[in-house]
């Protein structure tokens, strides 16, 4: 097995002290750009990988970041973890992931225990954990750095990354309205997720802009799972006057709607148009493939790690674009 290069070898080749090398590796500010580039070049040439234990002892840091999540969608969670992991690795940090119940009375105590036991250097909070004011207050009291993904409350406080859910839902609803649909149903996600509230807001905004009266009977609850989409579809299709289009708050629920349509022999999109939100792999795999809104979950999580760990970044908040992806599940409204 090849011998691993040492920090002293890096310092010798770079012509700096090993303390300076350590400062560069720890991304500290008090290093000139010329010195930083020289050290980083030697690190790359030697393929030097610093010992996490040694860095921890030297800098009183754990070089570990925690990611808290509470979301039933496997797609969302997978891309959330992958993006955050990628961002942390680029900064030489390890990512510890922890599923939590954001509505549990013991949330703050459980998170504080995690931080104390692992000595985390910071946290990435994903929705709906981002909405826990008690947790935010405690993290602020401790002075523990954190970045929120898609925050709803206190958007002007701290660092965050987000998308404009309302604008994206408005565009998807306008797409259905443009096909002549007027009886458009909306399947709302969990109330604890700010995205659910914002997407409903965008749906209603599009209806208003096109002069279509809002019908509360066409808005039904879901929980971002396929089964909740199936339940919602049954309720909507059994209405005296069922909708000609259903916009689901995520692709899992939209897939549930599609399954019920197939079970009942309802042609999609000739008799019923269906749209989702996320653009997960499932959206292109079902038949017909789903019209949906593409949101960059991976990029959101990766950027959250960057904001948390890059001490040189001048920005506190980043907003990412979404894009409507029209596919075969939506079409002209049927004549009645």
CORVENGI-V954406 format. One record per residue. N is the residue number from 1. PHI is phi in whole degrees, 0 to 359 (NA if undefined). OMEGA is omega as a letter, one per 30 degrees, with the letter a starting at -180 (999 if undefined). NEAR is the number of other C-alpha atoms within 10 Angstrom. Layout:
BEGIN
n,phi,omega,near
N,PHI,OMEGA,NEAR
N,PHI,OMEGA,NEAR
END
This chain:
BEGIN
n,phi,omega,near
1,NA,a,3
2,293,l,4
3,286,l,5
4,283,l,11
5,295,a,14
6,254,l,15
7,294,l,18
8,292,l,14
9,293,l,15
10,297,a,23
11,295,a,19
12,294,a,13
13,291,a,13
14,277,l,21
15,73,l,14
16,225,l,15
17,286,l,14
18,292,l,17
19,293,l,13
20,293,l,19
21,301,l,25
22,298,l,18
23,296,l,16
24,295,a,20
25,297,a,18
26,271,l,19
27,59,l,17
28,280,a,13
29,281,a,12
30,279,l,10
31,223,l,14
32,292,a,9
33,296,l,11
34,297,l,9
35,296,a,16
36,300,l,19
37,297,a,14
38,296,l,15
39,294,a,23
40,297,l,18
41,293,l,14
42,294,l,17
43,303,l,23
44,291,a,11
45,295,a,10
46,272,a,15
47,54,a,11
48,283,l,16
49,237,a,14
50,293,l,16
51,289,l,10
52,298,a,16
53,297,a,11
54,293,l,11
55,295,l,16
56,297,a,14
57,293,a,10
58,286,a,12
59,251,a,12
60,56,l,11
61,239,l,15
62,268,a,19
63,54,l,22
64,227,l,19
65,237,l,26
66,258,l,23
67,239,l,22
68,256,l,21
69,218,l,23
70,209,a,18
71,211,a,21
72,281,a,13
73,273,l,16
74,301,l,12
75,299,a,17
76,299,a,18
77,296,a,18
78,301,a,12
79,288,l,19
80,298,a,22
81,293,a,21
82,296,a,15
83,294,l,21
84,295,l,28
85,299,a,22
86,297,l,20
87,296,l,25
88,294,a,23
89,299,l,13
90,295,l,13
91,259,l,16
92,77,l,17
93,247,l,20
94,263,a,20
95,250,l,22
96,254,a,17
97,255,a,16
98,217,l,12
99,287,a,11
100,223,l,16
101,258,a,15
102,293,a,21
103,264,a,13
104,288,l,9
105,299,a,9
106,266,a,11
107,303,a,17
108,297,l,19
109,297,a,12
110,294,l,14
111,293,l,19
112,297,l,15
113,296,l,12
114,298,a,15
115,296,a,17
116,292,a,10
117,285,a,9
118,253,a,13
119,55,a,17
120,299,l,20
121,272,l,19
122,178,a,22
123,227,l,25
124,250,a,25
125,253,l,25
126,254,a,26
127,291,g,21
128,267,l,25
129,301,a,25
130,299,a,26
131,267,a,22
132,280,a,17
133,296,l,13
134,297,l,11
135,292,l,18
136,300,l,21
137,298,a,12
138,290,l,15
139,295,l,18
140,295,l,13
141,297,l,9
142,283,a,10
143,74,a,10
144,274,a,14
145,297,l,17
146,208,l,24
147,231,a,27
148,255,l,30
149,263,a,25
150,51,l,25
151,286,l,25
152,251,l,17
153,272,l,12
154,50,a,11
155,295,a,14
156,272,a,10
157,249,l,12
158,73,a,14
159,258,a,19
160,202,l,27
161,231,a,24
162,202,l,23
163,236,l,20
164,265,a,17
165,300,a,24
166,296,l,20
167,296,a,19
168,295,l,24
169,292,l,30
170,298,l,21
171,295,a,20
172,294,l,26
173,294,l,26
174,297,l,20
175,299,l,19
176,291,l,25
177,298,l,20
178,295,l,14
179,272,l,15
180,93,l,16
181,286,l,23
182,236,l,19
183,266,a,19
184,252,l,24
185,267,l,26
186,228,l,27
187,259,a,29
188,271,l,26
189,281,a,25
190,298,a,17
191,298,a,13
192,291,a,17
193,268,l,21
194,299,l,19
195,299,l,24
196,297,a,22
197,294,a,18
198,292,a,20
199,290,l,28
200,296,l,20
201,299,l,16
202,294,l,22
203,301,a,25
204,293,l,20
205,298,l,21
206,294,l,22
207,300,l,19
208,301,a,12
209,296,a,10
210,258,l,12
211,70,l,10
212,258,a,16
213,294,l,11
214,286,l,17
215,244,a,12
216,298,l,9
217,293,a,11
218,266,l,18
219,248,a,19
220,235,a,19
221,279,l,18
222,215,l,24
223,229,l,23
224,74,l,23
225,255,l,20
226,299,a,22
227,297,l,17
228,293,l,22
229,292,l,31
230,295,l,22
231,298,a,17
232,297,a,27
233,297,l,26
234,301,a,16
235,297,a,14
236,289,a,22
237,284,l,19
238,264,l,10
239,294,l,11
240,307,l,7
241,238,a,9
242,290,l,17
243,290,l,22
244,265,l,24
245,213,l,30
246,231,l,30
247,254,a,27
248,263,a,32
249,291,l,31
250,204,a,30
251,291,l,30
252,299,l,29
253,294,l,31
254,297,l,30
255,295,l,26
256,296,l,21
257,298,a,30
258,299,l,29
259,298,l,20
260,293,l,18
261,301,l,21
262,296,a,12
263,300,a,9
264,264,l,10
265,70,l,10
266,270,a,15
267,286,l,14
268,244,g,19
269,258,a,18
270,299,l,15
271,253,a,18
272,212,l,24
273,266,a,28
274,227,l,30
275,229,a,34
276,232,a,30
277,207,l,28
278,135,a,23
279,65,l,22
280,286,a,22
281,303,l,10
282,303,a,15
283,300,a,25
284,271,a,15
285,270,a,10
286,283,l,13
287,234,f,15
288,291,l,17
289,301,a,19
290,278,l,28
291,291,a,27
292,202,l,31
293,260,l,25
294,271,l,17
295,246,a,23
296,275,a,20
297,300,a,25
298,301,a,21
299,292,l,19
300,300,a,26
301,291,l,30
302,297,l,23
303,291,l,25
304,298,l,30
305,295,l,31
306,298,a,19
307,298,a,25
308,288,a,23
309,254,a,25
310,269,a,12
311,291,a,11
312,267,a,10
313,291,a,10
314,271,a,8
315,255,l,9
316,253,a,15
317,223,l,19
318,234,l,16
319,242,a,12
320,256,l,14
321,281,l,13
322,249,l,18
323,212,l,16
324,284,l,20
325,247,l,17
326,287,l,16
327,225,a,16
328,281,a,16
329,277,l,24
330,236,l,25
331,197,a,23
332,302,l,18
333,294,l,22
334,288,l,15
335,282,l,9
336,240,999,4
END
